[in-house]
Amino acid sequence: MNDGPCRRRARPMTALILTAGLSVLLSGCDVGSDPATVALTLASPAALIFPGQAPTRIWVNLIRQGPVGMVTLSVTGVPSGISVDVQSPGASDMGSLAFTAANTAPATYPVIVTASCGSS
Protein backbone atom coordinates (compact mmCIF):
# COMPACT_ATOMS: atom_id res chain seq x y z
CA MET A 1 0.00 0.00 0.00
CA ASN A 2 1.32 3.44 -0.92
CA ASP A 3 0.91 6.05 1.81
CA GLY A 4 1.43 8.88 -0.66
CA PRO A 5 3.42 12.08 -0.11
CA CYS A 6 0.83 13.70 2.18
CA ARG A 7 0.69 10.96 4.79
CA ARG A 8 2.48 11.75 8.08
CA ARG A 9 3.13 9.72 11.17
CA ALA A 10 1.80 11.10 14.41
CA ARG A 11 4.53 12.05 16.84
CA PRO A 12 3.83 10.63 20.30
CA MET A 13 3.32 13.34 22.93
CA THR A 14 4.58 12.98 26.45
CA ALA A 15 2.61 14.70 29.18
CA LEU A 16 3.59 15.82 32.66
CA ILE A 17 1.03 15.99 35.40
CA LEU A 18 1.29 18.45 38.26
CA THR A 19 -0.92 17.92 41.28
CA ALA A 20 -1.39 20.85 43.62
CA GLY A 21 -1.86 21.00 47.34
CA LEU A 22 -2.92 24.11 49.20
CA SER A 23 -1.39 26.04 52.05
CA VAL A 24 -2.57 29.33 53.53
CA LEU A 25 -0.27 31.48 55.66
CA LEU A 26 -2.03 34.50 57.08
CA SER A 27 0.39 36.10 59.53
CA GLY A 28 0.18 39.86 59.28
CA CYS A 29 -2.85 39.83 56.96
CA ASP A 30 -5.15 41.66 59.33
CA VAL A 31 -5.48 45.30 58.33
CA GLY A 32 -8.04 46.11 61.03
CA SER A 33 -9.01 44.99 64.50
CA ASP A 34 -11.18 42.07 63.29
CA PRO A 35 -9.55 38.71 62.51
CA ALA A 36 -9.15 37.92 58.83
CA THR A 37 -9.50 34.60 57.03
CA VAL A 38 -8.93 33.53 53.46
CA ALA A 39 -10.22 30.41 51.73
CA LEU A 40 -8.06 29.38 48.78
CA THR A 41 -9.38 27.15 46.00
CA LEU A 42 -7.92 26.01 42.68
CA ALA A 43 -10.07 25.75 39.57
CA SER A 44 -8.34 22.41 38.95
CA PRO A 45 -6.30 20.28 41.36
CA ALA A 46 -4.08 19.02 38.53
CA ALA A 47 -2.48 20.35 35.35
CA LEU A 48 -1.65 18.30 32.27
CA ILE A 49 1.43 19.87 30.64
CA PHE A 50 2.97 19.04 27.28
CA PRO A 51 6.63 20.00 26.68
CA GLY A 52 7.03 22.69 24.05
CA GLN A 53 3.33 23.62 24.11
CA ALA A 54 1.52 26.73 25.33
CA PRO A 55 1.39 27.22 29.11
CA THR A 56 -1.26 25.41 31.12
CA ARG A 57 -3.08 27.90 33.37
CA ILE A 58 -4.78 27.14 36.69
CA TRP A 59 -7.00 29.84 38.21
CA VAL A 60 -6.74 30.47 41.94
CA ASN A 61 -9.77 31.89 43.77
CA LEU A 62 -9.75 33.60 47.16
CA ILE A 63 -12.71 34.09 49.45
CA ARG A 64 -11.87 36.83 51.93
CA GLN A 65 -13.56 37.27 55.27
CA GLY A 66 -12.58 40.26 57.34
CA PRO A 67 -10.07 42.95 56.48
CA VAL A 68 -7.44 41.01 54.49
CA GLY A 69 -4.55 42.97 52.97
CA MET A 70 -2.59 42.19 49.81
CA VAL A 71 -2.24 38.44 49.14
CA THR A 72 0.61 36.82 47.21
CA LEU A 73 0.85 33.30 45.85
CA SER A 74 3.91 31.08 45.71
CA VAL A 75 4.51 27.57 44.41
CA THR A 76 7.01 25.06 45.81
CA GLY A 77 8.00 21.62 44.60
CA VAL A 78 8.18 22.59 40.92
CA PRO A 79 10.71 20.20 39.31
CA SER A 80 13.61 21.27 37.13
CA GLY A 81 12.49 21.86 33.56
CA ILE A 82 9.08 23.25 34.53
CA SER A 83 8.55 26.96 34.94
CA VAL A 84 5.62 28.68 36.60
CA ASP A 85 4.40 32.22 36.03
CA VAL A 86 2.58 33.32 39.19
CA GLN A 87 -0.01 36.09 38.97
CA SER A 88 -0.85 36.91 42.58
CA PRO A 89 -4.30 38.27 43.40
CA GLY A 90 -3.01 41.26 45.40
CA ALA A 91 -6.16 43.05 46.53
CA SER A 92 -8.46 41.11 44.16
CA ASP A 93 -9.98 37.67 44.64
CA MET A 94 -8.40 35.86 41.68
CA GLY A 95 -4.89 34.93 40.61
CA SER A 96 -3.40 32.34 38.29
CA LEU A 97 -0.53 29.92 37.80
CA ALA A 98 0.76 29.22 34.28
CA PHE A 99 2.97 26.12 33.96
CA THR A 100 5.33 25.50 31.03
CA ALA A 101 7.49 22.40 30.51
CA ALA A 102 10.79 22.05 28.67
CA ASN A 103 12.50 18.66 28.68
CA THR A 104 11.21 17.14 31.88
CA ALA A 105 10.69 13.44 32.43
CA PRO A 106 7.04 12.44 32.21
CA ALA A 107 5.70 11.81 35.70
CA THR A 108 3.29 13.12 38.29
CA TYR A 109 4.81 15.94 40.32
CA PRO A 110 3.15 17.24 43.51
CA VAL A 111 3.46 20.98 44.08
CA ILE A 112 2.25 23.20 46.94
CA VAL A 113 0.47 26.51 46.31
CA THR A 114 0.77 28.93 49.24
CA ALA A 115 -1.13 32.17 49.84
CA SER A 116 0.46 34.72 52.15
CA CYS A 117 0.33 38.41 52.92
CA GLY A 118 2.76 40.80 51.35
CA SER A 119 3.21 42.88 48.24
CA SER A 120 1.70 41.63 45.01
C-alpha positions in Angstrom: 0.0 0.0 0.0 1.3 3.4 -0.9 0.9 6.0 1.8 1.4 8.9 -0.7 3.4 12.1 -0.1 0.8 13.7 2.2 0.7 11.0 4.8 2.5 11.8 8.1 3.1 9.7 11.2 1.8 11.1 14.4 4.5 12.0 16.8 3.8 10.6 20.3 3.3 13.3 22.9 4.6 13.0 26.4 2.6 14.7 29.2 3.6 15.8 32.7 1.0 16.0 35.4 1.3 18.4 38.3 -0.9 17.9 41.3 -1.4 20.8 43.6 -1.9 21.0 47.3 -2.9 24.1 49.2 -1.4 26.0 52.1 -2.6 29.3 53.5 -0.3 31.5 55.7 -2.0 34.5 57.1 0.4 36.1 59.5 0.2 39.9 59.3 -2.8 39.8 57.0 -5.1 41.7 59.3 -5.5 45.3 58.3 -8.0 46.1 61.0 -9.0 45.0 64.5 -11.2 42.1 63.3 -9.6 38.7 62.5 -9.2 37.9 58.8 -9.5 34.6 57.0 -8.9 33.5 53.5 -10.2 30.4 51.7 -8.1 29.4 48.8 -9.4 27.1 46.0 -7.9 26.0 42.7 -10.1 25.8 39.6 -8.3 22.4 39.0 -6.3 20.3 41.4 -4.1 19.0 38.5 -2.5 20.3 35.3 -1.6 18.3 32.3 1.4 19.9 30.6 3.0 19.0 27.3 6.6 20.0 26.7 7.0 22.7 24.0 3.3 23.6 24.1 1.5 26.7 25.3 1.4 27.2 29.1 -1.3 25.4 31.1 -3.1 27.9 33.4 -4.8 27.1 36.7 -7.0 29.8 38.2 -6.7 30.5 41.9 -9.8 31.9 43.8 -9.7 33.6 47.2 -12.7 34.1 49.5 -11.9 36.8 51.9 -13.6 37.3 55.3 -12.6 40.3 57.3 -10.1 43.0 56.5 -7.4 41.0 54.5 -4.6 43.0 53.0 -2.6 42.2 49.8 -2.2 38.4 49.1 0.6 36.8 47.2 0.9 33.3 45.9 3.9 31.1 45.7 4.5 27.6 44.4 7.0 25.1 45.8 8.0 21.6 44.6 8.2 22.6 40.9 10.7 20.2 39.3 13.6 21.3 37.1 12.5 21.9 33.6 9.1 23.2 34.5 8.6 27.0 34.9 5.6 28.7 36.6 4.4 32.2 36.0 2.6 33.3 39.2 0.0 36.1 39.0 -0.8 36.9 42.6 -4.3 38.3 43.4 -3.0 41.3 45.4 -6.2 43.1 46.5 -8.5 41.1 44.2 -10.0 37.7 44.6 -8.4 35.9 41.7 -4.9 34.9 40.6 -3.4 32.3 38.3 -0.5 29.9 37.8 0.8 29.2 34.3 3.0 26.1 34.0 5.3 25.5 31.0 7.5 22.4 30.5 10.8 22.0 28.7 12.5 18.7 28.7 11.2 17.1 31.9 10.7 13.4 32.4 7.0 12.4 32.2 5.7 11.8 35.7 3.3 13.1 38.3 4.8 15.9 40.3 3.2 17.2 43.5 3.5 21.0 44.1 2.3 23.2 46.9 0.5 26.5 46.3 0.8 28.9 49.2 -1.1 32.2 49.8 0.5 34.7 52.2 0.3 38.4 52.9 2.8 40.8 51.3 3.2 42.9 48.2 1.7 41.6 45.0 
